[in-house]
Amino acid sequence: MSNTLDSAEALIQLQARVNARIMDLSGLLARRNEIKTTTRMCEVRQYQDKTIFEACVDVETNRDVAISFWFEFGCENKRWHVAASINRTVREGQDVLDECPESSTTDLAQLEVAAAQASDWLVNRGKEFNFDELK
């Protein structure tokens, strides 16, 4: 395989690994007593000058609070960016409740490491997140 095909395959595998972690998170949150509904989403989108892979689990608590566990990575200006956050839906949009420090790199191997760290962070936060503190 050429270097380009190897990179393309590695990128698709990375998306599959992150999606699997998001599916784990969705299952974990769906089993929590505080959660009424869960919805999982995974997409690749074009936003203006950048392409983004995004995945999230949206939950609604028994107290009708909407929370989004969000992950994304994308490429802009020849740099990869990785971000993960937990957001509460409010009338004006979303309030960030917690976020993983954003990563930026030009290297595919470093992107894989950053994506693994951010998706692990999101799953671990989902395990320990205290929904009862939200009003």
N, C-alpha and C positions, 0 to 999 in steps of 0.2 A: 504494500500500500504506500501511496505517496504521503509525504508529510501533511499535505492539505487534508487528505482523507483521514489520516490518523487524528488530526486535530478536530475534524468534524465529528468523527465517531466519539472522541473523548468528550466533546461538548454535549452530544446527545446522551451519552452515559451519565454525565453530570446531571443533566435535567431529570433523568430517570431516578437517580439516587435521591435528589432533593424531593422529587414528587413522592417517592416512597416514604421519606421522613415526614412529609406533610400528611400523607395517608395515615401514618402511625399517630401523628398528633391528632388528627380528626377522630380516630378510633378512641384514643385516650380521653379526649374531651367529651365525646358522646357518652362515655361510661360514667362521667362525673354526675353526682346527684344534683348539683346546682344548675345543670345545663338542660334547657328545654329542647333546643334544636341546634344542629350543626350543619353547615354547608361548606363543602370543599371546592376550591377552584384552582385550576392550573392552566396558564395560557402563555403564549408567546405573542407579543404585540409590538407594533411600530408606533412610537410616540415621537412626533416631529423628527428630530435628527438622531434618535437612538432606538435600538431594539432591546426589549426587555422580556426576560422570562420571569413570570410572577406566579406565586402560589400562595394561597391563604386558606385559613379555616375561620369562617365567621360563625360565632355562637350567639345564641340568645339565652340569657339566664332565666331562671324561674321568676326573677324580679323584673323581667322585661328590659334588661340592659343588654345592648348589643356590643360585642367585643370582636375585634378582628386580629388574628395572629397572622402577620404578614411577612412574606419573604420575597426578595427579588434580586436578580442580578441582571446586568445589562452592560452594553458596550456603548461608549460615547467618546468621541475624540480619541479613538484608538486605545482607550483604557477600559478595563473591566471594573465595575462597581458592584459591591454586594451589600445588601442591607436587610435587616430584619427588625420588626417592631411589633408591639402590642398596642392596639388603638381602641379607643371607645368611641362609638358613633354618637354624635351630638347633633343638635339642629344645624349648627354652622358647618358641619363636616366631621372631622375626627380630632380627638385629643390623644396625643401620644402618652401612653401610660408607662411604657418601658421600651428601650431600644438597645439593640446590640450595636457596638461601635461599627461604623461603616468602614469597609475595606475597599482599597483601590489598587489595581495592579495591571501590568501589561503582559503578564506571564500566565499561561493556561494552567500550569501546575500550581501556582499560587492561588489562582482563581478556585481550583478544586479544593484546596485547603481552606480558603476563606468561606466558601459555600458550605463545606462540611461543618465548620465552626459555627456559622450563623444558623444553620438549620438545627444543629444540636442544641444551641442556645434556646431556640424557639421551642423545641420539644421539651427541654428541661424546664423552661419557664411555664409551659402548659401543665406540667406535672404538679408544680408547686403554686400556681397562681391562685390567689385568694379572691374568689368571686364574691364572697360574703362581705368584703370590705367596700364594695361598690354600692352606691345608693342611687 
